[in-house]
Structures are given as structure tokens and as C-alpha cells.
């Protein structure tokens, strides 16, 4: 079995560590604080310190970028971190698997597939697009082996408080019969990616030579509205019928003056103004991984609640 280095112990990194350990791999988890689940080697480090990251990654088969800077600091924090990841992969020979997102595409009409141009004009979208463009150039030049896995908005056990369908913001209020305030229209179909599927796809990508040199979309169920998810969750739980309400646009804009997070969400609000559909058939067909059915995912969420 191999050595795998995961940077980031958030909602994806912990799931990924569990899967890699379950396959018999040695896992090193790198965070600023040195946190991580039982069974991994925990290391405290600043990922932007390339020399330090090289030392940690020496002898590793794969290096996973599962970090996520503060939303309003992407333009400042991502470039040095991305450069460190790329330089570390080049110096150690470890394959680089980056957990990406869909921001790089910008607003699109129709399903998103991996062959779409990275045409985003917003700051966050351009940051993520540049990260992949640099990694792909290094791969094509033979300096690294790189791939990027892109997912839509996460849901599932251990999702963060900021997740649209997260435990605190969405699940707990619904199960208690309380209303949920949604930042946009909850009736618009949207792609939601199940957290364990993200981790499984990353584990596959980091251990299968077919993954290198291109981006992939994480297996994701067909788009469904937040309202429909809430209705099915409450039905399975025997909870009262859900009450979802939309935050008025003037209030959303006003709160942005006080909340950096809400202010940054203005740039990506387009994702919820019209259907947001993800085509993940390439990964599903190549690696034989289907998305977890919605009912199975919701039952797991309820079991963990």
C-alpha cells in the first residue's frame, strides 16, 4: 500500500482519510493546527511553505489539495498555496489531486461538462481557473501528474454550517419544524453532490493512473430543488412539512455590508437563479462510480443527526 498526504481536515478531508485508510494506505493529514481523525499521522504546517510541504510529502504516492481558504481571501491566499502544491508535486513526484469547484465555468446554459471553457469573469472563478490551467500546463510539460475533481454544492454527514443543505442551516431546523431561510429561490433545480461520493471519487483518482491530465466531475445525482430535498427529508423523518422561504434581495444585499461571506456570495448567486445542472457521466463511465441515490443519502444524514 502507499503513502497519501491530505492537506485539509474539513468536511471532505476527513471522509477521504477514512476511505484511504480503509484501503490499507498510510495517511498523513496536514493542517495549520495539526488536527485530524484517529489513525492518520497528523502534521501541523503552513501549506504555503513549499519546503515544509516537500519534506512532509517525500515518498508519497499522492498529494491531495482539500483546503479552502476563507471565502473573501481567495484572491490573496490561493495563489501562494497553489504554487506550493504544484512545486511540491514536481519536486517529490507525488501525483497532485485537487478538489476543485464549478466556479471556473462562470454562468452557462445547459448541463456543465468538463469540456466547457473556463470562462468565468468573477474573481473567485478566475482564481480557480488559473489554478487548473497552471496544473495542466505542468502536467503536459511532464513536470507533474495532476488532475482536478469538481463538485457542486455539498450535502451529507459532517457538512459544514455554511453548506446550503448543511446540518445546522437546513437539516436541524426542518426536523424541528422550524422554517429555513434560503438565500435564493429554493424551487430552482440545482445539482447537489453527496460528501461521501466526493471522498470516494478523490480516493479513486489518487490511486488510478487513468485520472491524470484532465479534470473530472464528481458523480452527482440529477439536479433537484432544495424544496424537493426538504420535502423528501421531512417525509423520511416523519417531520412536519417543510417551510422554506427566500431571503429578499434587498436584505441579502444589505447584509453583505456586514458579512464578508454574504458579500462574496453575490458573485456566485447566478448558480441559484436558474437551473444548475452537472454532467458527471465521464467519471461514472470511466471508473464505475455512480452517485449515491438521494433517499440513501438522506437516510444516512438522518442516521447521523
N, C-alpha and C positions, 0 to 999 in steps of 0.2 A: 504494500500500500504506500501511498505517497504523503508528502507534506503539503498542506494547504494553508495559506495565510489569508485571513479575512480581516479587512480593515473596516471597523464599524460594528457595534454591538446593538444596533437598533432593531426595529421590527422585522427586518429581513435577515440581518447578520446572524441572529440567534437561531432562527429557523434553519439557515444554511449550515451553520456549525453542527446542528443536530443531525442533519442528513449526511454530511460528510463523515462524521464520527460513526454513524450507523453503517457506513460502507467500509469502515475499518481504517480510515485515514487519520493521520495526526493533524490536528488543527491548532493553529496559532491565531489568537484574536488580538488585534491591535486597536486600542482606543487611547484617548488622552488620559483617562483615569485608570486604565488597566482593568476594566470590568470585563465580564463575560460569563457564560454559563459554566457549570461544572463539567469537567472532562477536557477542557481546552487549556492550552498554555496561554496565559494572559500576559500581555505586554503593554506597558504604558509608553506612548511615543507620540510625537507630532508628525503626522503623515507628510507634512511639507518638508521635513528634514530628510532629504533623499539618502544621505549617507547612513542615517539610522535605519531607514526602511530597507536599504540594501542589506545591512547586517542581519536584520530580522528575517528577511526573505531568502537569504542564502541557502541553497539546497532545496528550495521549494519547487514543486511542480507547477503550482498555480497561485496567483495573487488576485484577490477579489476586492474590487473597489465598491464597498457598500456604505460609504459615508454620505452624509448630506449636510452641508453647511447651513447655517441659518439662512432662511429664505431671502432675506433682504441683503445678504452679504455674498451672494453667489458670484457677482462680478469681481469681487475682491479676493475671495477665498478659493474659488475653484481653480484659477489658472496655476498658482504655485503647487497646489495639491495634485492636479492632473499631470503637471510636468514631473513631479516626483514619482508618481505611479509609472509613468512611461519610462522615465530614466531607470527606475528600479528594475522593470521588466527587461530592459535592454542589457543592463549590467549583470543580472542574475540568470537570465534565460528562463525565468518563470513566465508561463502564459498569463496574460492580463485579461481578466473578465470584469467588465464594467457594468454595474447596474445603472441603466440609463432610464430615460423617460421619453415622452412623446412631444415634448416642447419644441424640439428642433424642427418639426414639420411646419409649425405655425398653423393657422386656420386652413382646413382642407374641406373639400366637398366629397362625400362618399367615404368608403372604408379606407383606413390607413394601412398600407403595406410597406414593407422595408425598402422597396424601390422608389418610394416618393423622394423628391428632392428635399434637402434640409433648408427650407425657405423661410424660416422664422425671421421676423424683423425685431421682435422684442428682445430685451437684454438677456433674460434667462434662456430663451430659446437659442440665441446666438452663442451663448456660453457653452451650452451642451452640444450644439452642432460643431463648434470648433474643437471640443474635446475629442469627438469621434473622428473628425477629419484629420487631426494630428495623429491619432492612434492608427487609423487606416493607412496613412502615408508611411508611418514607421513599419507597419506590417508589410506593405507592398515593397518597401526598400529592404526587407529581410532583417530588420533590426529587432523586431519583436514578433510574438504571436499574440494577436489581440482579437477580441470580439466584444460586442456590446449587446446586452439584453434589455429591451424596452418594454415596460409595462404601463398599464393605465392606472387609475387611482386604486389604491389597495383597500382590501377589506379582509377580515378574518381574525382569528385569535391573536391576541397581543398587538393589535393595531394601535397606533398612537392616538392620543387625544385629538390631534389635528385632522385625522382621517375623516372624510365626509361620512363614511359609513362605520366609523370607529365606535369602540365600546362606550366611551363617555359621551360623545356628541350625538350618537344615533341609537345604539342598541339599548343602553340602560334607560334612557327616557321612554322609549317605546314600550319596553317591558313593564315599566311602572305606570303606563297610561298617560304619560305627560306629552305635551306637544313638542315637536322638533322643528327648529327654525333652520331652513335651508338657505344658503347664500344665493341660490338662483332657482330657476323653475324646476321643481322636483319631478315634474311629469315628462321631462325630455329624456329619451333613451340615451344611456351612457354606458360605456364599457367599464366594468369593474373587474380587477384582477385579484384573485384569491392569493393571499400571502404564502401559504404553503406551496402553491404552484410556482410562485416566483422563486422560492428557495430551491425547489426541485429542478427547475429549469437551469438555474445557476450551477447547481451541482453537476448536472449533465454536461453543460457547456464547458465546465472546467476540467472534465475528465474524458472528453470525446474530441478527437482531432478534427472531426468534421465541422466543429463550431468556428474555427479560426478564420479570420479575414473578412467577416461580414457581420452586419447586425441581425438580430432576431427579435421577434415579438414573442413575449411570454404567452403561452396558451391561456386564452381568455374566452369566457362564455359570450354568447351574443349580447349586444347592448340591451339594457333594460333600465327602466326609470327607477329613481330612488323610491318613488311612491310604490311601485310594484314590489320592490325588495322589502319595503316596510310592511306591506300587506302580507306577504308570504311569511316573513319573520314572525309577525304577530299571530298569524294563523297557526304556525307550527308550535308556538309557545303557549297558545291559548290565552294570549294577552288581548286587551281591548283593541278595537280597530284603531289604526294609527292616525295621528293628526299631524300632518306636515304643512308648514306654512312658509311662504317665501319672504325673505327679508326685503323690504322695499329698497329700490335702487338708491334713492336719496340717503337713506340711513346707511346703506353699505358704503357709499362714498364718504359720508360724514365720519364714520368710524375709522376709515382709513387714515384720517388725520392724527389719530391717537394710537393706532395699531400698525406697526411695520408689516406684520403678516397680512392683514387685510389690505393694506396699501399695495403690496406686491401682487395680491390675487387679482387686481384689476387687469393686469397684463394677460392673464390666462383665463379670464372669465369666459372668453369665446368658447371654451371647451364645454360649457354648460348651457349655452344659448341656443344650440341646435344639436341634433343627434351626433354623438361622438362614438364612432364605430371602429373597432380594431380587427384587422385580419391577421390571425396568428397561425394560419394554415401551414406556413413554411416550416415552422418548428414542429408543429404537431405531426406533419407527414415525415419529416426527416428523422426525428428522434422518438416518435411513437408515444408522445405525451399529450393526452387530452386534458382540457381544463376540468377541474372538479365541478360537477353539476351544482347548480345553485342550492337545491334542497340539502345536499350533503354538506355544503359549506355552511349553510345557516344552522344546521343541526350541530355542527362542530362548534360554531360560535356560541350557541345556546348552552352546550355542554361545558364550555369554558367560562360561562358568565357566572 
